[in-house]
Amino acid sequence: MISKIQKFKDSTNFTNALKITIAGVFSVLLFNYLGNIRIGITIALGAFFVFPSDVPSNLKHKINGLVVTSLIVSGVNLIINLSHPYPLIFYPVLTGLIFLVSMLAVYDQRATMVAFSGLLSISLSFSHLNTGFEEILKHAGLLLSGGLFYLIISILFHYIRPNRYIELQIAECMSHTSSYLKLRGDLWELNSNRKDITKKQLQVQVELNTIHENIRDILVRNRTNYGSSNQNRKMLLSFISLVEIMELALSTSFDHNKLHQKFDNHPIVLITYQNLAYNLAKSLKHLSASILNKTPYKSKLNLIEDLHHYKDAIQQYKNDLGKTKSIEGVLMLTTMLDYAEKQVEKIKILERAFTKTVQLKDLNGRDKDLEKLIQHHYYPINTLIENFSFSSTIFRHSVRITITILIGYMIGKVLPFQNVYWIILTIVVIMRPGYGLTKERTYHRFIGTLVGGFIAFSLLSIIPNTTIIGVLCILAMILGFSFNPSNYKIGTTFITIHVIFIFAILTPDMDNLIQYRILDTIVGAILAILANYFLWPSWEFFNVPEYLEKSIEANRNYLKEISVLYNNKGAVTPSYRLARNTSFIEVGNLMASFQRMLQEPKSKQNNLSLFYKLTVLNHALLSSAASLGTYTQSHKTTKASDSFNKAIEQIIKKLDFAISLLKENAVESKKDLTDADLTNENLSELKNIQSRELNTEHDLNEMSFLLKMQEVQLVIEQLIWLNNLSDTIVKTTKQLIDTYKKSH
């Protein structure tokens, strides 16, 4: 319990909640003391509007982002107040403002949050429309002051704990990587539900992709801007090691059914290995906990001893069966040992990073070309213009939210609603590009509002003291903003309590006011849901084919780079690193798209089973390709045979064919069938080589022979697997395209 509270207190969400609470409460209390609480409330609103755009980043981007957001927030408020008295000008201006601000989301996460801040400012502009140029200008200036005041507080927090965010991200990355390794250990259970475990692995990988991007962006930019400090080197070494651990895990897959059958009479071998696999995960979990708790790390497990136990189990297996009969099994177990040794080595590097000073030489050049893998934050006007099309998800969302807000505004004006701004605010807060997330947030907001209202009124009925209510109001604000990003239902509950307590302090007779708030919330939520369903909906089955195409293209390009590396040997090139990184990202994007599809109505989950199958196939293809690539990097391999190159060439052609099917310009020809036959011929030849080598008498003590056999077995098995996967991808893609043609 104590560790959970400590984790919550150290979290980024809690820190951000503290920042906005300090900015808001300080402003209100200061100007209340000076006798003008309205100024304090306006400044607090300015801070509140800017707060969402304070996404984690390096200091330069943080400052630029918050300054731009402050200008947009005050600017849109100024324009709305100036144009409101003139209906012929006001409505076109309001429409244009909502649409253009929403379109900012085409760029990146920061721009999306800037757009959200701008929409918040637009919605709450209607809470108090000023008259007179001086008053309007003063109000906009106070909002700008509030945004800049929040910026100052955010900068102060940055200098107070400059490295805590990246430490927490590294700890979270360790925890997720540990979960992934734990799931790999679960696969060794004899009757494990492998389909369910695979789904969980895909979900963890999606979350890890996001964390990797965040860490990579901040670490690389910090190194570029501030040089290489010990702390930055430590975090960089930790991150690179974690990425390598994850890539190694993804690239090393085992046929668990085959292994269980092979070693059915020797279960101790697999039990020993499973124990080792679990301890790999536990080591990362312990290290993550030490970072979160800010305690010195001390290893609780002996991974080296676990490796020795596994080696002893392999030796015992060899002794039981004899040299000749055990050769195939020993090769399988040796491949597993090779994987485990590499993971132990990387975990030991992680442990040393948090127990000793990290020198530049410890990176050993592994940070080379890392800058090429980060997403560069450019905001060219061309990107905005190119998205002015209904083929763009953000464009459709911008049109949709513009129309919905205008309808909400009209309803609030025509019908006897007390405050139209609460309807608009509900639409802005709930509405998202996808139907699934909008529906989920609507449900959570409704539940949170009801529960929060019940708790707030219950407390008000037994606590008449205004000071106590004020303290509880501040506490609810901190908890509301802390939970809002991670658990919207709980966040909404506390924010509702906070809002009701504010009205209780400012407005003695507030019963009617709260009833109107609940009614406004319901109207706004209904409008948001209906708009997402009927106004140019962005159903995920429209987007999945694009993600699928990008995923197959990325895997194909990665496979090409692996082939080049296997043929040319030598050091890993920047193009190889880029292709590998792109492949991991695109497969992750495909998995995220599928998960969004699961949130949508059953009637809109078109071809769900085919999409899931193709998602799993692409993940398996990436895993197999990465296995081949990782082995090539870490071992001295033999010369690539003609059969190897021809097999790779035909696998790539099959992936090209699948891509062309998705682009709707493919015609199956006789050449495609001939290519498939050639692939089978090449693979048959490779299988014959494997069979001849396995049946030849050799001295098993010859390390060179064992290494050669390990290469033969791994390369041929991966090529066979890649061929089968590419065949299935083509067949499933054909089924998908045929289904589309029948339904249109």
C-alpha positions as a printed Julia matrix, in Angstrom:
744×3 Matrix{Float64}:
   0.0     0.0     0.0
   2.79    2.42    0.97
   4.71    1.61   -2.23
   1.57    2.3    -4.32
   1.1     5.68   -2.63
   4.78    6.45   -3.23
   4.43    5.47   -6.89
   1.34    7.66   -7.25
   3.07   10.6    -5.54
   6.1    10.31   -7.83
   4.05    9.93  -11.01
   4.12   12.5   -13.79
   0.33   12.89  -13.6
   0.53   13.85   -9.91
   3.36   16.31  -10.61
   1.34   17.95  -13.4
  -1.7    18.11  -11.09
   0.43   19.88   -8.49
   1.59   22.4   -11.09
  -1.9    23.4   -12.22
  -3.21   23.39   -8.64
  -0.44   25.71   -7.46
  -0.95   28.02  -10.45
  -4.72   28.16   -9.97
  -4.96   28.3    -6.19
  -2.12   30.81   -5.79
  -3.7    33.18   -8.33
  -7.14   33.03   -6.7
  -5.84   33.4    -3.12
  -3.46   36.24   -4.0
  -6.06   38.38   -5.79
  -8.73   37.52   -3.26
  -6.38   38.96   -0.64
  -5.87   42.03   -2.85
  -9.63   42.47   -3.13
 -10.22   41.42   -6.74
 -10.91   37.71   -6.9
 -12.29   37.96  -10.49
  -8.79   38.76  -11.79
  -7.41   35.77   -9.88
 -10.06   33.46  -11.36
  -9.32   34.67  -14.91
  -5.57   34.11  -14.46
  -6.32   30.64  -13.01
  -8.46   29.91  -16.09
  -5.55   30.89  -18.35
  -3.31   28.42  -16.51
  -6.03   25.75  -16.73
  -6.37   26.21  -20.5
  -2.61   25.92  -21.11
  -2.07   22.98  -18.74
  -3.13   20.14  -21.15
  -0.41   21.09  -23.66
   2.36   20.59  -21.07
   3.41   17.22  -22.48
   6.75   15.71  -21.4
   9.67   16.88  -23.54
  12.95   18.72  -23.33
  12.9    22.26  -21.91
  13.13   24.07  -25.26
  10.09   22.32  -26.72
   8.2    22.71  -23.44
   8.72   26.49  -23.43
   7.88   26.9   -27.12
   4.75   24.77  -26.78
   3.41   26.55  -23.71
   4.08   30.03  -25.14
   2.28   29.18  -28.4
  -0.63   27.65  -26.47
  -0.91   30.76  -24.26
  -1.1    32.95  -27.37
  -3.72   30.73  -29.01
  -5.82   30.54  -25.83
  -5.88   34.3   -25.31
  -6.17   34.95  -29.06
  -9.31   32.85  -29.63
 -10.93   34.39  -26.55
 -10.16   37.88  -27.87
 -11.59   37.09  -31.33
 -14.82   35.56  -29.94
 -15.45   38.49  -27.6
 -14.78   41.05  -30.34
 -17.0    39.35  -32.92
 -19.86   38.23  -30.65
 -21.94   41.46  -30.88
 -22.1    41.09  -34.7
 -23.95   37.84  -35.62
 -23.14   38.04  -39.34
 -19.43   38.06  -38.45
 -19.59   35.95  -35.29
 -20.94   32.66  -36.7
 -18.5    32.37  -39.64
 -15.64   33.38  -37.3
 -16.68   30.81  -34.65
 -16.96   28.09  -37.3
 -13.55   28.91  -38.74
 -11.89   29.08  -35.31
 -13.21   25.68  -34.17
 -12.24   24.03  -37.45
  -8.74   25.51  -37.73
  -7.88   24.89  -34.08
  -9.06   21.27  -34.39
  -6.94   20.79  -37.52
  -3.74   21.47  -35.55
  -3.97   17.84  -34.42
  -2.58   16.69  -37.81
   0.99   17.23  -36.56
   1.81   15.32  -33.37
   0.78   14.71  -29.75
   1.83   18.19  -28.58
  -0.13   19.84  -31.4
  -3.14   17.67  -30.51
  -3.04   18.92  -26.92
  -2.54   22.52  -28.11
  -5.71   22.09  -30.21
  -7.52   20.73  -27.14
  -6.42   23.75  -25.09
  -7.66   26.09  -27.82
 -11.06   24.35  -27.91
 -11.32   24.57  -24.11
 -10.73   28.32  -24.37
 -13.39   28.64  -27.07
 -15.97   26.73  -25.01
 -15.38   28.67  -21.79
 -15.33   32.0   -23.63
 -19.13   31.79  -23.48
 -19.11   31.55  -19.67
 -18.5    35.31  -19.49
 -18.69   37.42  -22.65
 -17.13   40.83  -22.03
 -18.28   44.14  -23.47
 -16.14   47.16  -24.3
 -12.8    46.95  -26.07
 -10.72   47.67  -22.97
 -12.51   45.02  -20.93
 -12.16   42.45  -23.72
  -8.46   43.22  -24.14
  -7.9    43.08  -20.39
  -9.61   39.67  -20.12
  -7.51   38.23  -22.97
  -4.38   39.68  -21.39
  -5.17   38.05  -18.04
  -5.64   34.68  -19.77
  -2.25   35.16  -21.43
  -0.76   36.04  -18.03
  -2.24   32.86  -16.56
  -0.68   30.75  -19.31
   2.73   32.39  -18.83
   2.43   32.03  -15.05
   1.83   28.3   -15.53
   4.89   28.22  -17.82
   7.05   29.69  -15.02
   5.8    27.08  -12.54
   6.4    24.27  -15.06
   9.98   25.48  -15.62
  10.57   25.59  -11.85
   9.36   22.0   -11.5
  11.63   21.04  -14.39
  14.68   22.34  -12.54
  13.58   20.92   -9.18
  13.33   17.38  -10.59
  14.94   17.52  -14.05
  15.47   13.76  -14.43
  12.53   12.29  -12.56
  10.23   11.98  -15.58
  12.74   10.04  -17.65
  13.56    7.85  -14.63
   9.87    7.02  -14.24
   9.57    6.29  -17.96
  12.59    3.97  -17.76
  11.03    2.26  -14.72
   7.73    1.86  -16.57
   9.59    0.52  -19.6
  11.33   -2.03  -17.35
   8.01   -3.03  -15.8
   6.34   -3.56  -19.2
   9.37   -5.44  -20.55
   9.27   -7.6   -17.43
   5.59   -8.34  -18.1
   6.43   -9.36  -21.65
   9.2   -11.71  -20.46
   6.84  -13.13  -17.82
   4.3   -13.92  -20.56
   7.07  -15.7   -22.5
   7.68  -17.8   -19.39
   3.95  -18.62  -19.2
   4.18  -20.13  -22.7
   6.28  -22.96  -21.27
   3.31  -24.27  -19.26
   2.22  -27.54  -20.85
  -1.48  -26.64  -21.22
  -1.15  -22.86  -21.41
  -3.69  -20.81  -23.4
  -1.21  -19.61  -26.03
  -3.8   -17.63  -27.98
  -4.72  -15.61  -24.9
  -1.06  -15.11  -23.97
  -0.3   -13.89  -27.51
  -3.09  -11.3   -27.25
  -1.63  -10.04  -23.98
   1.84   -9.88  -25.56
   0.49   -7.79  -28.45
  -1.13   -5.36  -26.01
   2.08   -4.99  -23.98
   4.05   -4.4   -27.18
   1.69   -1.57  -28.24
   2.18    0.13  -24.87
   5.95   -0.38  -25.05
   6.15    1.19  -28.51
   4.66    4.42  -27.11
   7.01    4.41  -24.12
  10.02    3.77  -26.37
   9.13    6.74  -28.57
   8.76    9.05  -25.54
  12.07    7.98  -24.0
  13.98    8.05  -27.29
  12.77   11.54  -28.1
  13.67   13.06  -24.73
  17.01   11.27  -24.22
  18.36   11.99  -27.69
  17.27   15.64  -27.63
  18.67   16.12  -24.13
  22.0    14.73  -25.29
  21.96   17.02  -28.32
  21.11   20.09  -26.25
  22.99   19.49  -23.01
  25.78   17.09  -23.84
  26.56   13.74  -22.24
  26.21   13.84  -18.45
  26.52   10.77  -16.24
  22.75   10.78  -15.66
  21.98   11.07  -19.36
  24.51    8.31  -20.17
  22.95    6.08  -17.51
  19.45    6.6   -18.86
  20.64    6.18  -22.45
  22.48    2.94  -21.66
  19.43    1.65  -19.76
  17.07    2.52  -22.6
  19.26    0.96  -25.3
  19.61   -2.21  -23.18
  15.84   -2.4   -22.65
  15.17   -2.0   -26.36
  17.7    -4.75  -27.1
  16.1    -7.02  -24.48
  12.69   -6.51  -26.07
  13.98   -6.98  -29.61
  15.83  -10.13  -28.58
  12.66  -11.48  -26.96
  10.62  -10.7   -30.08
  13.24  -12.16  -32.36
  13.59  -15.47  -30.5
  10.49  -17.6   -30.8
  10.26  -21.28  -29.97
   7.92  -24.03  -31.14
   6.67  -24.91  -27.66
   4.53  -27.87  -28.79
   7.48  -29.4   -30.63
   9.79  -28.85  -27.67
   7.32  -30.39  -25.21
   7.0   -33.44  -27.47
  10.77  -33.66  -27.95
  11.57  -33.47  -24.24
   8.47  -35.19  -22.88
  10.63  -37.82  -21.19
  13.09  -35.19  -19.93
  10.84  -32.52  -18.36
  13.54  -31.21  -16.01
  15.23  -29.46  -18.97
  12.18  -27.32  -19.77
  11.29  -26.75  -16.1
  14.82  -25.46  -15.45
  14.59  -23.17  -18.47
  11.16  -21.84  -17.44
  12.54  -20.96  -14.0
  15.36  -19.07  -15.72
  12.83  -17.27  -17.97
  10.77  -16.18  -14.96
  13.85  -14.92  -13.13
  14.8   -12.76  -16.14
  11.42  -11.04  -15.76
  11.73  -10.77  -11.96
  15.14   -9.09  -12.23
  13.68   -6.27  -14.34
  10.71   -5.99  -11.96
  13.03   -5.58   -8.95
  15.14   -2.98  -10.77
  12.02   -1.04  -11.75
  10.82   -1.06   -8.14
  14.16    0.3    -6.88
  13.9     3.25   -9.32
  10.32    4.01   -8.29
  11.14    3.8    -4.59
  14.44    5.69   -5.04
  16.33    2.99   -3.12
  19.79    1.55   -3.96
  19.49   -1.51   -6.17
  20.68   -4.85   -4.87
  20.14   -7.96   -6.96
  17.92  -10.55   -5.25
  18.44  -13.23   -7.9
  21.47  -15.1    -9.2
  20.97  -15.35  -12.97
  24.47  -16.74  -13.52
  23.66  -19.63  -11.2
  20.38  -20.19  -13.08
  22.38  -20.43  -16.33
  24.67  -23.02  -14.77
  21.67  -25.08  -13.67
  20.32  -25.02  -17.21
  23.7   -26.0   -18.67
  23.83  -28.91  -16.22
  20.35  -29.97  -17.37
  21.52  -29.95  -21.02
  24.58  -32.02  -20.12
  22.41  -34.51  -18.24
  20.12  -34.82  -21.27
  23.15  -35.46  -23.51
  24.48  -38.11  -21.12
  21.1   -39.88  -20.94
  20.62  -40.16  -24.73
  24.22  -40.36  -25.93
  26.04  -38.11  -28.34
  24.45  -39.21  -31.6
  20.79  -39.47  -30.51
  20.89  -36.21  -28.6
  22.36  -34.04  -31.37
  19.08  -32.46  -32.57
  17.81  -31.91  -29.03
  21.12  -30.43  -27.91
  21.0   -27.97  -30.8
  17.5   -26.87  -29.78
  18.5   -26.48  -26.14
  21.7   -24.67  -27.12
  19.69  -22.13  -29.11
  17.57  -21.52  -26.02
  20.73  -21.21  -23.91
  22.19  -18.74  -26.39
  19.08  -16.55  -26.04
  19.13  -16.73  -22.24
  22.85  -15.87  -22.04
  22.32  -12.76  -24.17
  19.4   -11.64  -22.01
  21.39  -12.18  -18.81
  24.26  -10.16  -20.28
  21.94   -7.24  -21.09
  20.27   -7.36  -17.67
  23.71   -7.3   -16.03
  24.51   -4.15  -18.06
  21.28   -2.61  -16.72
  22.17   -3.54  -13.15
  25.64   -2.02  -13.49
  24.12    1.19  -14.9
  22.25    1.7   -11.63
  25.07    0.67   -9.3
  28.11    2.3   -10.92
  29.08    5.45  -12.8
  28.45    5.09  -16.53
  31.28    6.14  -18.82
  30.96    7.04  -22.49
  32.86    3.85  -23.41
  30.13    1.77  -21.75
  27.77    2.74  -24.56
  30.22    1.03  -26.9
  28.88    2.91  -29.93
  25.37    1.53  -29.46
  23.97    5.06  -29.43
  25.36    5.68  -32.91
  22.79    7.01  -35.4
  20.14    7.06  -32.66
  19.13   10.57  -33.71
  17.94    9.19  -37.04
  15.33    7.07  -35.26
  13.48    9.91  -33.51
  10.48   11.73  -34.89
  11.44   15.29  -35.82
   8.88   17.9   -34.79
   8.35   20.07  -37.84
   5.14   22.01  -38.45
   5.09   22.88  -42.16
   1.94   24.47  -43.55
   1.98   21.87  -46.35
   1.09   19.13  -43.85
  -2.02   21.09  -42.86
  -3.01   21.76  -46.48
  -2.5    18.11  -47.5
  -4.98   17.04  -44.82
  -7.78   19.23  -46.18
  -9.53   16.16  -47.53
 -12.2    13.75  -46.3
  -9.64   10.98  -46.63
  -7.94   12.51  -43.57
  -9.22   11.26  -40.19
  -8.34   14.58  -38.52
 -10.15   16.57  -41.23
 -13.32   14.53  -40.74
 -13.02   14.92  -36.97
 -12.52   18.68  -37.31
 -15.62   19.04  -39.5
 -17.57   16.77  -37.15
 -16.65   18.59  -33.93
 -17.26   21.98  -35.58
 -20.8    21.01  -36.6
 -21.49   19.39  -33.21
 -20.35   22.44  -31.24
 -22.45   24.74  -33.44
 -25.51   22.51  -32.92
 -24.82   22.47  -29.16
 -24.54   26.27  -29.17
 -27.83   26.62  -31.07
 -29.64   24.24  -28.7
 -28.33   26.18  -25.71
 -29.57   29.44  -27.22
 -32.99   28.25  -28.4
 -33.94   26.05  -25.44
 -34.01   27.34  -21.83
 -30.54   26.14  -20.81
 -28.87   28.28  -18.18
 -25.33   28.17  -19.6
 -24.55   27.04  -23.14
 -20.82   26.81  -22.45
 -21.2    23.61  -20.39
 -22.74   21.8   -23.38
 -19.84   22.91  -25.57
 -17.29   22.01  -22.89
 -18.74   18.5   -22.6
 -18.5    18.03  -26.38
 -14.87   19.22  -26.43
 -13.82   17.01  -23.51
 -15.62   13.85  -24.64
 -15.37   13.91  -28.43
 -12.49   12.02  -30.03
 -11.78   11.03  -33.67
 -12.83    7.42  -33.0
 -16.31    6.27  -31.94
 -15.0     3.71  -29.43
 -13.03    6.2   -27.33
 -15.85    8.79  -27.5
 -18.37    6.23  -26.26
 -16.05    5.09  -23.47
 -15.36    8.67  -22.31
 -19.09    9.46  -22.41
 -19.86    6.53  -20.13
 -17.0     7.4   -17.76
 -17.98   11.08  -17.64
 -21.61   10.24  -16.91
 -20.7     7.82  -14.09
 -18.04   10.18  -12.73
 -20.47   13.12  -12.72
 -23.17   11.16  -10.85
 -20.8     9.64   -8.28
 -18.93   12.93   -7.8
 -22.2    14.82   -7.36
 -23.47   12.33   -4.79
 -20.21   12.46   -2.78
 -20.0    16.28   -2.95
 -23.58   16.88   -1.79
 -23.2    14.27    0.96
 -20.1    16.07    2.27
 -21.75   19.49    2.0
 -24.7    18.28    4.08
 -22.42   17.35    7.02
 -19.62   19.95    6.66
 -20.89   23.52    7.0
 -17.41   25.04    7.44
 -16.26   26.97    4.33
 -12.55   26.59    5.19
 -12.81   22.8     5.33
 -14.74   22.81    2.05
 -11.97   24.95    0.51
  -9.27   22.49    1.62
 -11.3    19.54    0.28
 -11.81   21.5    -2.96
  -8.05   21.83   -3.44
  -7.51   18.14   -2.59
 -10.22   17.11   -5.1
  -8.55   19.3    -7.75
  -5.18   17.59   -7.23
  -6.7    14.1    -7.33
  -8.93   14.96  -10.29
  -6.09   16.18  -12.49
  -3.88   13.3   -11.3
  -6.34   10.57  -12.3
  -7.83   12.25  -15.37
  -5.17   11.09  -17.91
  -5.01    7.49  -16.68
  -8.51    6.82  -15.28
 -11.05    9.24  -16.72
 -13.92    7.9   -14.61
 -12.15    8.55  -11.28
 -10.69   11.81  -12.6
 -14.16   13.06  -13.55
 -15.48   12.07  -10.13
 -12.95   14.25   -8.3
 -13.25   17.13  -10.79
 -17.04   17.09  -10.29
 -16.5    17.27   -6.52
 -14.07   20.15   -7.07
 -16.51   22.09   -9.27
 -19.45   21.61   -6.87
 -17.33   22.75   -3.92
 -16.31   25.91   -5.84
 -19.96   26.73   -6.52
 -20.78   25.98   -2.88
 -18.21   28.58   -1.81
 -19.13   31.22   -4.41
 -22.89   30.61   -4.78
 -24.89   29.83   -1.62
 -28.03   28.82   -3.58
 -26.61   26.39   -6.08
 -29.11   23.49   -6.29
 -30.63   24.7    -9.58
 -27.15   25.46  -10.91
 -25.94   21.87  -10.39
 -29.11   20.43  -11.93
 -28.47   22.5   -15.06
 -24.86   21.27  -15.14
 -25.99   17.63  -15.14
 -28.56   18.34  -17.88
 -25.95   20.2   -19.96
 -23.54   17.28  -19.58
 -26.16   14.79  -20.8
 -27.03   16.93  -23.84
 -23.36   17.42  -24.76
 -22.61   13.7   -24.37
 -25.57   12.65  -26.54
 -24.57   15.11  -29.27
 -20.97   13.8   -29.22
 -22.06   10.16  -29.5
 -24.55   10.82  -32.3
 -22.06   12.94  -34.26
 -19.36   10.27  -34.07
 -21.83    7.67  -35.33
 -23.53    9.59  -38.13
 -21.25   12.46  -39.27
 -18.47   11.01  -41.47
 -17.54    8.39  -38.86
 -13.93    7.2   -38.69
 -14.6     3.48  -38.35
 -11.37    1.66  -37.8
 -12.02   -0.95  -40.52
 -11.42    1.9   -43.0
  -7.97    2.54  -41.5
  -6.75   -0.98  -40.8
  -5.87   -1.77  -44.47
  -3.56    1.27  -44.54
  -1.85    0.18  -41.31
  -1.68   -3.36  -42.7
  -0.03   -2.19  -45.92
   2.55   -0.1   -44.01
   3.25   -3.02  -41.69
   3.9    -5.47  -44.55
   6.05   -2.88  -46.36
   8.11   -2.28  -43.22
   8.63   -6.02  -42.66
   9.61   -6.45  -46.3
  12.18   -3.63  -46.09
  13.55   -5.07  -42.85
  13.89   -8.48  -44.49
  15.8    -6.9   -47.39
  18.25   -5.29  -44.94
  18.7    -8.62  -43.15
  19.53  -10.28  -46.46
  22.12   -7.59  -47.22
  23.67   -8.04  -43.77
  23.78  -11.84  -44.1
  25.43  -11.6   -47.51
  27.9    -8.78  -46.82
  28.63   -9.48  -43.11
  30.33   -6.55  -41.38
  28.86   -3.93  -39.04
  25.19   -3.05  -38.78
  24.37   -0.1   -41.06
  22.16    2.91  -40.23
  19.69    1.77  -42.91
  19.37   -1.6   -41.12
  18.67    0.11  -37.77
  16.12    2.41  -39.37
  14.35   -0.45  -41.18
  14.23   -2.5   -37.95
  12.87    0.42  -35.92
  10.26    1.27  -38.58
   9.13   -2.35  -38.68
   8.59   -2.47  -34.92
   6.69    0.83  -35.0
   4.42   -0.09  -37.92
   3.54   -3.51  -36.5
   2.77   -1.74  -33.21
   0.54    0.75  -35.06
  -1.3    -2.13  -36.71
  -1.91   -3.77  -33.33
  -3.13   -0.45  -31.86
  -5.54   -0.03  -34.78
  -6.96   -3.5   -34.19
  -7.46   -2.73  -30.49
  -9.37    0.45  -31.38
 -11.56   -1.62  -33.68
 -12.52   -3.84  -30.74
 -14.0    -0.77  -28.98
 -16.43   -0.07  -31.82
 -19.99   -1.45  -32.3
 -20.16   -5.09  -33.41
 -21.9    -4.02  -36.62
 -18.83   -1.93  -37.54
 -16.22   -4.6   -36.79
 -16.06   -5.7   -40.42
 -13.67   -8.59  -41.15
 -12.51   -8.59  -37.52
 -11.24  -12.18  -37.61
  -9.26  -11.58  -40.83
  -7.72   -8.38  -39.44
  -6.76  -10.18  -36.24
  -5.21  -13.03  -38.21
  -3.19  -10.59  -40.36
  -2.1    -8.68  -37.25
  -0.8   -11.86  -35.62
   0.83  -12.96  -38.89
   2.69   -9.66  -39.27
   3.83   -9.83  -35.66
   5.07  -13.4   -36.25
   6.8   -12.33  -39.49
   8.59   -9.53  -37.65
   9.6   -11.94  -34.88
  11.01  -14.45  -37.37
  12.85  -11.81  -39.42
  14.29  -10.27  -36.25
  15.45  -13.72  -35.15
  17.41  -14.08  -38.37
  18.76  -10.54  -38.09
  19.78  -10.87  -34.43
  21.59  -14.15  -35.09
  23.45  -12.62  -38.04
  24.56   -9.66  -35.9
  25.83  -11.71  -33.0
  27.43  -14.69  -34.78
  30.06  -15.25  -37.4
  27.99  -16.76  -40.2
  28.94  -18.76  -43.28
  28.65  -17.54  -46.85
  25.07  -17.09  -48.02
  24.06  -19.86  -50.43
  22.17  -19.37  -53.69
  19.23  -21.25  -52.15
  19.15  -18.79  -49.24
  19.12  -15.76  -51.55
  16.51  -17.23  -53.87
  14.28  -18.18  -50.93
  14.54  -14.65  -49.46
  13.88  -13.16  -52.9
  10.68  -15.19  -53.35
   9.46  -14.41  -49.81
   9.92  -10.7   -50.56
   8.02  -11.13  -53.83
   5.12  -12.68  -51.94
   5.06   -9.73  -49.55
   5.16   -7.37  -52.54
   2.21   -9.24  -53.99
   0.26   -8.83  -50.73
   1.04   -5.1   -50.77
  -0.14   -4.8   -54.36
  -3.37   -6.59  -53.43
  -4.0    -4.01  -50.73
  -3.32   -1.24  -53.24
  -6.01   -2.82  -55.44
  -3.87   -3.06  -58.55
  -2.8    -6.69  -58.47
  -3.63   -9.38  -60.97
  -2.53  -12.89  -60.1
  -0.44  -14.34  -62.89
   1.18  -17.62  -63.78
   4.52  -16.12  -62.77
   3.3   -15.85  -59.14
   2.53  -19.58  -59.08
   5.93  -20.36  -60.62
   7.64  -18.2   -57.99
   5.89  -20.15  -55.26
   7.13  -23.42  -56.78
  10.68  -22.03  -56.89
  10.45  -21.1   -53.23
   9.4   -24.63  -52.35
  12.28  -26.02  -54.41
  14.8   -23.78  -52.61
  13.4   -24.67  -49.21
  13.43  -28.37  -50.07
  17.08  -28.03  -50.98
  17.81  -26.3   -47.67
  15.92  -29.0   -45.76
  18.02  -31.68  -47.48
  21.18  -29.85  -46.39
  19.9   -29.81  -42.81
  18.99  -33.5   -42.92
  22.39  -34.52  -44.34
  24.26  -32.52  -41.71
  22.2   -33.96  -38.84
  22.69  -37.55  -39.99
  26.45  -37.22  -40.45
  28.74  -38.49  -37.68
  30.64  -35.65  -36.06
  32.57  -35.07  -32.88
  30.18  -33.07  -30.72
  33.08  -31.54  -28.84
  34.06  -29.58  -31.92
  32.71  -26.11  -31.16
  32.97  -25.03  -34.79
  30.7   -27.88  -35.86
  28.15  -27.07  -33.17
  28.1   -23.41  -34.22
  27.73  -24.39  -37.87
  24.87  -26.74  -37.06
  23.2   -24.1   -34.93
  23.36  -21.69  -37.89
  22.05  -24.3   -40.34
  19.15  -25.19  -38.07
  18.16  -21.63  -37.18
  18.48  -20.14  -40.67
  16.61  -22.96  -42.4
  13.84  -23.09  -39.8
  13.35  -19.32  -39.99
  13.28  -19.37  -43.8
  10.68  -22.15  -43.74
   8.66  -20.21  -41.2
   9.0   -16.94  -43.17
   7.86  -18.72  -46.32
   4.81  -20.21  -44.58
   3.94  -16.84  -43.03
   4.27  -14.96  -46.34
   2.07  -17.6   -48.04
  -0.59  -17.22  -45.37
  -0.4   -13.41  -45.49
  -1.05  -13.49  -49.25
  -3.96  -15.95  -48.89
  -5.55  -14.02  -46.01
  -5.09  -10.7   -47.83
  -6.84  -12.21  -50.87
  -9.72  -13.28  -48.62
  -9.87   -9.76  -47.2
  -9.93   -8.13  -50.66
 -12.56  -10.6   -51.92
 -14.74   -9.81  -48.9
 -14.4    -6.08  -49.62
 -15.39   -6.59  -53.27
 -18.48   -8.61  -52.29
 -19.61   -6.0   -49.76
 -19.28   -3.07  -52.22
